[in-house]
Amino acid sequence: MVARPLGLPALNPGAPRQVTIIGHNSQIVPTVGFFVGGGIPVRVYTANQELEDQLAPYPGVHTSVIPAEYGARPADLPEPPYFVGVEDMAVAERIESWLPPTTARFLIRPDHRRQATAPRGFLTLLPPQADNRQQVLRRLAALKRVDTLMDLARGKRQPLILMYSDPDPDAVGAALGLATIWKAAGTVPLIRYTGEVQRYQNKLLLTYLKYPIEQLHDDELDQADLVAVVDAQPGFWRDQPPRAHVIIDHHPRREDTSAPYVDLRESYGSTSTIITEYLVEADIPLNRQLATALIYGIVTDTDNLKRNASSADIRAFDLLHERADRNFLARLEKSQVPMSMLDYIAWGISHRVVYGDMVLIHFGRVPTVDICVQVADLVLLTCGITWVVCAAVHDDRLIAVFRGDGHRQNVGKRASLAFSKIGSAGGHHSMGRAEIPLEGASVEQSIEILVTNLFRRMSPARRARFMRILKGHLMSPPPMDPDGFELTS
Ligand SMILES: [Mn+2]
């Protein structure tokens, strides 16, 4: 905020130094009040003598009475903008005829908020009432949900917020946001995950947040008297899905999902967006750490608002970005590649097979599938390449990570067509993945499975050449020291 010199009115940068209002209808006084409230001087020309007296108490308003037919331009008419407040369109047009050429002419009439557009030559001043109503209704719906959530938490001894597996930033943001709502209801929840945090950035985020977010301990689930699952649904846990009282998520609804409180929004790009709406509409203070966690959840789940982002996600981003710690976000954005991954990247790039506009890489056995994701994202940046498949063997499965430009390719469909008969496969336009159980098959055989299914329509001779090249690559020295991959922090 820039301090302004004492004694000067508060002005938005670019706000007019003065506005001019012409006419005598019922909208003149409220419009004058609207601008005076913002510290903007107002010039009024009216045919109604009484208006002059009515407006006298307002500071910064200068009123002149002019002839009733509004037939001629007043000699001292100031610069635009002009607000015309008359009911008779013939009079409005007469006024318009002597206004200087400008687009800044508004028609102010009692019915203007119901009209989508103003008559020719004029603009409307305020958004249509329907827009305002929609905003109010959205707020009321959010407040009802926040009340329900708070009622559930009041008087609870030990609420627990649960995230599935290796929690991603969206789960973390949503969990921290829900914890903040429950703290406002007078109880401090535990935030727990059931897997292990893998990515360096996510570890960095948890360290930054300071709220204790840990792996679920043995008896915590039994001891909790209120359980929420965020950014997931209980059915995600294959063995012993937790009984949840609260489910907040944006993944497609599972048939077995039910709880006293369920808020599922498939059209939203992130769960953090749902929680941001709760917090903002209920005026619950968001500190910098929470705003940072929420916005990071939104941008990671929507690939910086480029993938599956709804207008709700964009609105939430807008509300959060002023409050978030942008320096920390920039650091997170850069810290994507662990040191130990550089050797895999180098190996992958020098052992790529290019086929038309695609690149195929098979890494052999890898300590983590993240290698395929990182390298596929990177190689897709190559000019002329529209899709990339990075494959590897991990845990007796062949994993193939697909990345495409999403424009000429639908790699999710490609993954599904190639592999869904022998494993699980699918994805979106720009991202896909296939996992095929190898049942003890060798790495060499995994190459055959990969090439045969990926290029079903290719001639056998060309497929054989493809396999030979990939197998040859695996003969060369592997990326060094997979043991050194373990992150230590
Ligand atoms: Mn999510």
Residues whose N, C-alpha, C, O or C-beta is under 5 A from the ligand:
A	BS01	MN	D170 D231 G269 S270 T271 D301
